Amino acid sequence: MVASNTLVCIFKLLFVSGATVSAAYLPANQNNQPSIIKIPFIARNSIVQNADKALARRDSSVSETPIFNWLTQYLANIEIGTPAQKFNVILDTGSADLWVASKNCPKEKCPSNRFDTSKSSTFKNLKKPFDILYGSGEARGEFATDVVTLAGVTVKKQTFALVDSTRGILSNVSATSSSITAQNDNEKRKLSEVHVDGILGLGYPKLTTSIKGKGHYTPLLFNMVDQKLISKPIFSMFMGYNSTNNQLGWFGELALGGADTDRYTGDIEYVPVVSNGKKKKFKMWQTKTQSIRMKSGSTTMTNKQQSLLSIKLNKHRKTIIDTGTTLTYIDMEYAKQTLSTLTGQTSFTITPNSGLFLIDCEYRKTDARLQFTFPSSKKKSSYVTVDIPVASLIYPLDTNDVSTATSCGWGIVGKSTDDDDEDSGSFLIGQSVLRNTYLSFDMEKNRIGFSAASGTSTKVTKSSSS
């Protein structure tokens, strides 16, 4: 979920509902180093009412296929105030602000938990306006400070926002219990009652909404680092996707202070975060893409995969790594190339609500692989390649199970670019690709780590050639 005045016009972001959590603490290791904190979360399906067709892609023909909408998000439970009031917040690397609904927000706009300032003895209203625009909505209110706790880690006088007006974020998301993967009816009922109360942005301080007269502020996780409340300046995310069970209801995990070795295989390979503008200030969790390739899954007699497509970018593209966006966005030209390479088609049909290309659901059985390659150093002497199964990019549109779907979409969306706008040339890699990986975000060394998520066939490799 990108919060940016420029990028907001570029990406069609899909919203969500999702999860309750409880924190688990890993035991100290043999060297008696502080343990990491594991925060489990759950993703489930929601249906967005009154989807905005004005945001639909209009290139090629438009299909009126009904959209079941794989609207996926990952939520954690936070506590604010003294005594604590609990909220479910979206975990979003594409923004940096923490906000929850205020008691002053009308019930039709903020239908679930709302913060009551009169019940917190540590609350302070900064009386400064808050206004943020996302790709699918906006939120308005006022800045404040209070005690904020995430997984037992408490930050005092944390700046956040209380929202009294929202559009397209909290009010038009409803859950259907039939879309939830649960062990029993009681669990299904509990999951269907979970609602979104706000957003916890995990981006850099420079991405926070500026406070009038004060400027940007330090967001929650960066405050935890500054106050040495977590063992290492790293947080990691496991989205709980399993390629053998391509359904919603996955169990994921946020780890504070490091990485959970049970959630990934192989090594974590890092790529540098690239800065915004000439001032070299870090703002987004973004890196650069060097190439996009598709290869056959089966190997030849020489034990090498057959190359099906190679898009080598002479000018590496800034690429936002965004856990808050469902799909992946690249240039329309390249998105069409990935689809036509797989299917052989030369004409394309696009859904009206989400901009997905339609694709035959039988391609869920393909053994082809898609690769994104990123420079692993600023000198461009080595590269990290993330290799994922193409089958994981097939999204069901008429059910929540791709194995029974009769209408499917392609998880890579084409976007337009503006030669005069540097930001419009950026790629955005969302959940359709990222759910195959285990992600680590290093807030001190300014780097993003990729590894293969447990339960997937993903491969992450480092090489000296691209």
C-alpha positions as CSV (number, residue, x, y, z in Angstrom):
1,M,0.0,0.0,0.0
2,V,1.9,3.0,-1.2
3,A,1.3,6.4,0.5
4,S,2.6,8.9,-2.0
5,N,1.0,11.8,-3.8
6,T,2.7,10.7,-7.1
7,L,2.6,7.0,-6.8
8,V,-1.0,7.0,-5.7
9,C,-2.0,7.6,-9.3
10,I,0.0,4.8,-10.6
11,F,-1.0,1.7,-8.7
12,K,-4.4,0.1,-8.1
13,L,-4.2,-1.2,-4.6
14,L,-6.4,-3.9,-3.3
15,F,-7.6,-4.0,0.3
16,V,-8.2,-6.5,2.8
17,S,-9.2,-7.8,6.1
18,G,-7.5,-10.1,8.3
19,A,-6.2,-11.3,11.6
20,T,-5.9,-11.4,15.2
21,V,-2.5,-12.1,16.8
22,S,-0.7,-12.9,19.9
23,A,3.0,-12.6,20.6
24,A,5.4,-15.5,21.1
25,Y,8.9,-15.0,22.4
26,L,11.7,-17.2,21.1
27,P,14.1,-18.5,23.8
28,A,17.5,-16.9,24.1
29,N,20.1,-18.6,22.0
30,Q,23.2,-20.3,23.1
31,N,25.2,-17.1,23.2
32,N,22.6,-15.5,25.5
33,Q,21.7,-12.9,22.9
34,P,18.3,-11.3,23.3
35,S,15.6,-13.4,21.5
36,I,13.5,-12.3,18.6
37,I,9.8,-11.7,19.1
38,K,7.4,-13.6,16.8
39,I,4.0,-12.2,16.1
40,P,1.6,-14.6,14.3
41,F,-1.0,-13.2,12.0
42,I,-3.7,-14.6,9.7
43,A,-4.8,-13.6,6.2
44,R,-8.3,-14.3,4.9
45,N,-10.5,-13.1,2.1
46,S,-12.8,-10.1,2.0
47,I,-15.1,-8.7,-0.6
48,V,-14.9,-5.0,-1.4
49,Q,-18.3,-3.4,-1.9
50,N,-18.7,-0.8,-4.6
51,A,-15.3,-1.2,-6.2
52,D,-14.2,1.9,-8.0
53,K,-14.3,1.1,-11.7
54,A,-12.8,4.4,-12.5
55,L,-9.5,3.0,-11.5
56,A,-9.7,0.1,-13.8
57,R,-7.1,-0.4,-16.6
58,R,-8.6,0.5,-19.9
59,D,-5.9,-0.9,-22.2
60,S,-7.3,-3.6,-24.6
61,S,-10.8,-5.0,-24.0
62,V,-12.5,-5.0,-20.6
63,S,-14.1,-8.1,-19.2
64,E,-17.3,-8.0,-17.1
65,T,-16.2,-11.2,-15.3
66,P,-17.4,-11.2,-11.7
67,I,-14.5,-10.7,-9.4
68,F,-14.3,-12.8,-6.2
69,N,-11.4,-10.5,-5.2
70,W,-8.4,-12.0,-3.5
71,L,-8.1,-9.1,-1.2
72,T,-5.4,-10.0,1.2
73,Q,-3.8,-8.2,4.1
74,Y,-1.8,-9.1,7.2
75,L,-2.9,-7.7,10.5
76,A,-1.3,-7.5,13.9
77,N,-2.8,-6.5,17.2
78,I,-1.5,-3.4,18.9
79,E,-2.4,-1.7,22.2
80,I,-2.7,2.1,22.7
81,G,-3.2,4.1,25.8
82,T,-3.4,3.6,29.6
83,P,-5.2,1.3,30.2
84,A,-4.6,-0.3,26.9
85,Q,-7.2,-0.3,24.1
86,K,-6.7,-3.0,21.4
87,F,-6.8,-2.6,17.6
88,N,-6.1,-4.7,14.5
89,V,-3.8,-2.9,12.1
90,I,-2.6,-3.6,8.6
91,L,1.1,-4.3,8.4
92,D,2.3,-2.2,5.5
93,T,5.9,-1.7,4.3
94,G,4.6,0.8,1.6
95,S,3.7,3.5,4.2
96,A,5.1,4.7,7.6
97,D,2.2,6.2,9.6
98,L,0.4,4.5,12.5
99,W,-3.2,5.4,12.7
100,V,-6.4,4.0,14.2
101,A,-10.0,5.1,14.2
102,S,-11.2,7.7,16.7
103,K,-14.3,7.5,18.7
104,N,-15.3,10.7,16.8
105,C,-15.3,8.7,13.5
106,P,-18.9,7.9,12.4
107,K,-19.8,4.2,12.8
108,E,-20.5,3.8,9.0
109,K,-16.9,5.0,8.3
110,C,-15.2,3.3,11.2
111,P,-17.4,0.2,11.9
112,S,-15.2,-1.6,14.4
113,N,-12.8,-0.6,17.3
114,R,-12.4,3.1,17.9
115,F,-10.0,4.8,20.3
116,D,-11.6,6.7,23.2
117,T,-9.3,9.4,24.3
118,S,-11.1,10.0,27.6
119,K,-10.2,6.5,28.8
120,S,-6.4,7.0,28.5
121,S,-4.5,8.8,31.2
122,T,-1.4,9.1,29.0
123,F,-3.0,10.5,25.8
124,K,-1.9,13.9,24.4
125,N,-3.6,15.6,21.5
126,L,-1.0,17.4,19.3
127,K,-3.8,19.4,17.6
128,K,-2.1,19.0,14.3
129,P,-4.0,17.8,11.2
130,F,-3.3,14.4,9.7
131,D,-4.2,13.7,6.1
132,I,-3.0,10.7,4.1
133,L,-3.9,9.4,0.6
134,Y,-3.5,5.8,-0.5
135,G,-4.1,4.1,-3.8
136,S,-7.6,3.1,-2.8
137,G,-8.7,5.6,-0.2
138,E,-7.7,8.2,2.4
139,A,-7.8,9.0,6.1
140,R,-8.0,12.3,8.0
141,G,-7.8,13.2,11.6
142,E,-5.3,14.6,14.1
143,F,-1.9,13.7,15.4
144,A,-1.4,12.6,19.0
145,T,1.0,10.8,21.3
146,D,0.4,7.9,23.7
147,V,1.8,4.6,25.0
148,V,1.9,2.1,22.1
149,T,2.6,-1.6,22.6
150,L,3.3,-4.2,20.0
151,A,3.9,-7.8,21.1
152,G,4.8,-6.8,24.6
153,V,7.3,-4.1,23.4
154,T,6.1,-0.7,24.7
155,V,7.0,2.7,23.4
156,K,6.0,5.7,25.4
157,K,4.9,9.0,23.8
158,Q,4.7,7.4,20.4
159,T,3.4,9.7,17.7
160,F,0.4,8.3,15.8
161,A,-2.9,9.6,14.3
162,L,-6.5,9.4,15.3
163,V,-8.7,9.3,12.3
164,D,-12.2,10.7,12.3
165,S,-12.8,10.4,8.5
166,T,-11.9,7.6,6.1
167,R,-12.8,6.6,2.6
168,G,-12.2,3.2,0.9
169,I,-10.2,1.7,3.8
170,L,-12.4,0.7,6.8
171,S,-15.9,1.2,5.7
172,N,-16.4,-0.9,2.6
173,V,-14.7,-4.1,3.5
174,S,-16.8,-7.1,4.5
175,A,-15.8,-10.7,5.2
176,T,-17.5,-13.8,4.1
177,S,-17.0,-16.8,6.4
178,S,-17.2,-19.2,3.4
179,S,-13.9,-17.7,2.2
180,I,-12.0,-18.6,5.3
181,T,-9.8,-21.6,5.7
182,A,-10.4,-22.7,9.3
183,Q,-10.2,-25.9,11.3
184,N,-13.8,-25.8,12.5
185,D,-16.9,-23.7,12.4
186,N,-16.1,-21.9,15.7
187,E,-12.7,-20.8,14.4
188,K,-14.3,-19.7,11.1
189,R,-16.9,-17.6,13.0
190,K,-14.2,-15.9,15.0
191,L,-12.1,-15.1,11.9
192,S,-15.1,-13.7,10.1
193,E,-15.6,-11.3,13.0
194,V,-12.2,-9.7,12.6
195,H,-12.1,-6.2,11.2
196,V,-9.5,-3.6,10.2
197,D,-9.1,-0.8,12.7
198,G,-6.2,1.1,11.2
199,I,-2.7,0.8,9.6
200,L,0.8,0.3,11.0
201,G,3.2,1.6,8.4
202,L,6.7,0.0,8.5
203,G,8.4,2.5,6.2
204,Y,11.2,5.0,7.0
205,P,10.7,8.2,9.0
206,K,10.9,10.3,5.9
207,L,7.8,8.5,4.6
208,T,5.7,9.6,7.6
209,T,3.1,12.3,7.1
210,S,4.8,15.6,8.0
211,I,3.4,17.3,11.1
212,K,2.8,21.0,10.5
213,G,5.6,23.0,12.2
214,K,7.5,19.9,13.2
215,G,8.2,17.9,10.1
216,H,8.5,14.1,9.9
217,Y,8.5,11.9,13.1
218,T,10.0,8.6,14.2
219,P,7.6,5.7,13.5
220,L,7.0,2.8,15.9
221,L,9.5,0.2,14.8
222,F,12.3,2.8,14.3
223,N,11.5,4.1,17.8
224,M,12.0,0.5,19.1
225,V,15.4,0.5,17.5
226,D,16.4,3.9,18.8
227,Q,15.3,2.9,22.3
228,K,17.1,-0.5,22.0
229,L,13.8,-2.3,22.8
230,I,14.5,-5.1,20.2
231,S,17.6,-7.2,19.9
232,K,18.6,-6.2,16.3
233,P,17.4,-3.4,14.0
234,I,15.6,-5.9,11.8
235,F,12.0,-7.0,11.2
236,S,11.0,-9.9,9.0
237,M,7.8,-11.1,7.4
238,F,6.5,-14.6,6.5
239,M,3.2,-14.5,4.6
240,G,2.3,-18.1,5.3
241,Y,1.8,-19.0,1.7
242,N,2.0,-22.7,0.7
243,S,2.2,-23.5,-2.9
244,T,0.4,-26.9,-2.4
245,N,-2.6,-25.1,-0.8
246,N,-3.2,-22.0,-2.8
247,Q,-6.0,-20.7,-0.6
248,L,-6.6,-17.8,1.8
249,G,-6.5,-18.5,5.5
250,W,-2.7,-18.7,5.6
251,F,-0.9,-18.2,8.9
252,G,1.9,-15.7,8.7
253,E,4.4,-14.1,11.1
254,L,6.1,-10.8,11.8
255,A,9.4,-11.2,13.6
256,L,11.0,-8.3,15.5
257,G,14.7,-8.3,16.2
258,G,15.8,-10.7,13.5
259,A,14.6,-13.6,11.4
260,D,12.8,-16.8,12.4
261,T,14.9,-19.7,10.9
262,D,11.8,-22.0,10.9
263,R,10.1,-19.8,8.4
264,Y,12.7,-19.9,5.5
265,T,15.1,-22.2,3.8
266,G,18.6,-21.5,2.5
267,D,20.4,-18.2,3.1
268,I,19.0,-14.7,3.3
269,E,20.5,-12.7,0.4
270,Y,20.4,-8.9,0.8
271,V,20.0,-6.1,-1.7
272,P,20.5,-2.4,-0.9
273,V,17.7,0.1,-0.3
274,V,18.0,2.9,-2.8
275,S,17.3,6.5,-1.7
276,N,14.9,9.0,-3.0
277,G,16.1,12.1,-4.9
278,K,19.4,13.9,-4.8
279,K,19.5,14.3,-1.0
280,K,20.0,10.5,-0.6
281,K,17.4,10.2,2.1
282,F,15.8,6.8,2.6
283,K,12.1,6.8,2.3
284,M,10.6,3.7,0.8
285,W,11.6,0.1,1.2
286,Q,12.8,0.0,-2.5
287,T,15.6,-1.5,-4.4
288,K,16.4,-1.8,-8.2
289,T,15.4,-4.4,-10.7
290,Q,18.0,-5.4,-13.3
291,S,16.0,-8.0,-15.2
292,I,12.8,-10.2,-15.4
293,R,13.1,-13.6,-16.9
294,M,10.8,-16.6,-17.4
295,K,12.2,-20.1,-17.7
296,S,10.8,-23.6,-18.3
297,G,10.5,-25.7,-15.2
298,S,11.7,-28.9,-16.8
299,T,15.5,-29.2,-17.4
300,T,17.2,-30.3,-20.6
301,M,19.7,-33.1,-21.0
302,T,22.4,-30.5,-20.0
303,N,20.5,-29.9,-16.8
304,K,19.7,-26.3,-17.7
305,Q,16.3,-24.7,-17.8
306,Q,15.2,-23.4,-21.2
307,S,15.0,-19.6,-21.3
308,L,11.5,-18.5,-22.4
309,L,11.7,-14.7,-21.8
310,S,14.5,-12.3,-20.9
311,I,13.7,-8.6,-20.2
312,K,17.0,-6.9,-19.4
313,L,16.6,-3.4,-18.2
314,N,19.5,-1.2,-19.5
315,K,18.5,1.4,-16.9
316,H,17.7,-0.4,-13.7
317,R,14.2,0.3,-12.3
318,K,13.5,1.5,-8.8
319,T,11.3,-1.2,-7.3
320,I,9.1,-0.8,-4.2
321,I,8.8,-3.9,-2.0
322,D,5.2,-3.5,-0.7
323,T,3.5,-6.0,1.6
324,G,0.4,-3.9,1.6
325,T,-0.4,-4.3,-2.1
326,T,-2.0,-7.5,-3.4
327,L,-0.6,-7.5,-7.0
328,T,2.7,-6.7,-8.7
329,Y,3.0,-3.7,-11.1
330,I,5.4,-3.3,-14.0
331,D,5.2,-1.6,-17.3
332,M,2.3,-2.6,-19.5
333,E,4.7,-3.7,-22.2
334,Y,6.5,-6.0,-19.9
335,A,3.4,-7.4,-18.2
336,K,2.0,-8.4,-21.6
337,Q,5.3,-10.1,-22.4
338,T,5.2,-12.2,-19.3
339,L,1.6,-13.3,-20.1
340,S,2.1,-13.9,-23.8
341,T,5.3,-15.9,-23.2
342,L,3.4,-18.2,-20.9
343,T,0.2,-18.5,-23.0
344,G,1.1,-17.5,-26.5
345,Q,-1.8,-15.0,-26.7
346,T,-1.5,-11.7,-28.5
347,S,-4.7,-10.1,-27.4
348,F,-5.6,-9.4,-23.8
349,T,-8.7,-9.1,-21.7
350,I,-8.6,-7.0,-18.5
351,T,-11.0,-7.1,-15.5
352,P,-12.7,-3.8,-14.7
353,N,-12.3,-3.7,-10.9
354,S,-8.6,-4.7,-10.4
355,G,-6.9,-4.4,-13.8
356,L,-6.0,-8.1,-13.9
357,F,-5.3,-9.9,-17.2
358,L,-7.6,-12.9,-17.5
359,I,-5.8,-16.2,-17.9
360,D,-6.9,-19.8,-18.4
361,C,-7.0,-21.4,-15.0
362,E,-5.3,-24.5,-16.4
363,Y,-2.0,-22.6,-16.2
364,R,-2.1,-23.2,-12.5
365,K,-0.5,-26.6,-13.5
366,T,2.5,-25.0,-15.3
367,D,6.0,-25.7,-14.1
368,A,7.5,-22.5,-15.6
369,R,9.5,-20.2,-13.3
370,L,9.6,-16.4,-13.1
371,Q,12.7,-14.6,-12.0
372,F,13.4,-11.1,-10.7
373,T,17.1,-10.1,-10.5
374,F,18.3,-7.3,-8.3
375,P,21.8,-5.8,-8.0
376,S,23.2,-6.8,-4.6
377,S,25.6,-3.9,-4.3
378,K,25.8,-0.4,-5.5
379,K,28.7,-1.3,-7.7
380,K,26.5,-3.7,-9.6
381,S,29.1,-6.4,-9.5
382,S,26.8,-9.1,-8.1
383,Y,23.1,-9.9,-8.2
384,V,20.4,-11.6,-6.3
385,T,17.8,-13.6,-8.2
386,V,14.4,-14.5,-6.7
387,D,13.0,-17.5,-8.6
388,I,9.3,-18.3,-8.0
389,P,6.8,-20.7,-9.6
390,V,4.6,-19.1,-12.2
391,A,1.7,-21.1,-10.9
392,S,1.6,-19.0,-7.8
393,L,0.7,-16.0,-9.9
394,I,-2.6,-17.5,-11.0
395,Y,-5.4,-15.9,-9.0
396,P,-8.9,-17.4,-8.8
397,L,-11.7,-14.9,-9.6
398,D,-14.8,-16.8,-9.0
399,T,-13.9,-18.8,-5.9
400,N,-11.2,-18.7,-3.2
401,D,-9.6,-22.0,-4.4
402,V,-7.5,-21.9,-7.6
403,S,-7.9,-25.7,-8.0
404,T,-11.7,-25.3,-8.5
405,A,-11.8,-21.9,-10.2
406,T,-13.2,-21.4,-13.7
407,S,-12.1,-17.8,-14.1
408,C,-8.6,-16.7,-13.2
409,G,-6.4,-13.6,-13.3
410,W,-2.6,-13.0,-13.8
411,G,-0.9,-11.6,-10.7
412,I,1.2,-9.1,-12.6
413,V,-0.6,-5.9,-13.7
414,G,0.5,-3.6,-16.4
415,K,0.8,0.1,-15.6
416,S,1.4,3.2,-17.7
417,T,4.5,5.3,-17.4
418,D,5.3,9.0,-17.8
419,D,8.7,9.9,-19.2
420,D,8.6,13.2,-17.4
421,D,7.9,11.6,-14.0
422,E,10.7,9.6,-12.5
423,D,8.5,7.9,-10.0
424,S,6.0,6.6,-12.5
425,G,8.8,4.4,-13.9
426,S,9.0,2.5,-10.7
427,F,8.0,-1.1,-10.4
428,L,6.0,-2.3,-7.4
429,I,6.4,-5.9,-6.2
430,G,3.4,-6.9,-4.1
431,Q,2.1,-10.0,-2.4
432,S,1.6,-12.0,-5.6
433,V,5.4,-12.4,-5.7
434,L,6.4,-11.6,-2.1
435,R,4.3,-14.4,-0.6
436,N,6.7,-16.9,-2.0
437,T,9.6,-15.3,-0.1
438,Y,10.7,-14.6,3.5
439,L,11.5,-10.9,3.8
440,S,13.9,-9.2,6.2
441,F,14.2,-5.4,6.5
442,D,17.4,-4.1,8.0
443,M,16.7,-0.6,9.4
444,E,20.3,0.1,10.3
445,K,22.2,-1.2,7.2
446,N,19.4,-0.1,4.9
447,R,19.0,-3.3,3.0
448,I,16.2,-5.8,2.2
449,G,16.8,-9.6,2.6
450,F,15.2,-12.3,0.4
451,S,15.0,-16.0,1.2
452,A,12.8,-18.9,0.2
453,A,9.7,-19.1,2.4
454,S,9.2,-22.5,4.0
455,G,6.7,-24.6,2.2
456,T,7.4,-23.1,-1.2
457,S,9.6,-24.1,-4.2
458,T,11.2,-20.6,-4.3
459,K,14.9,-20.3,-5.0
460,V,17.0,-17.3,-3.9
461,T,20.5,-17.2,-5.3
462,K,23.4,-14.7,-5.5
463,S,25.8,-14.6,-8.4
464,S,28.5,-12.4,-10.0
465,S,26.6,-12.3,-13.3
466,S,23.1,-11.4,-14.1
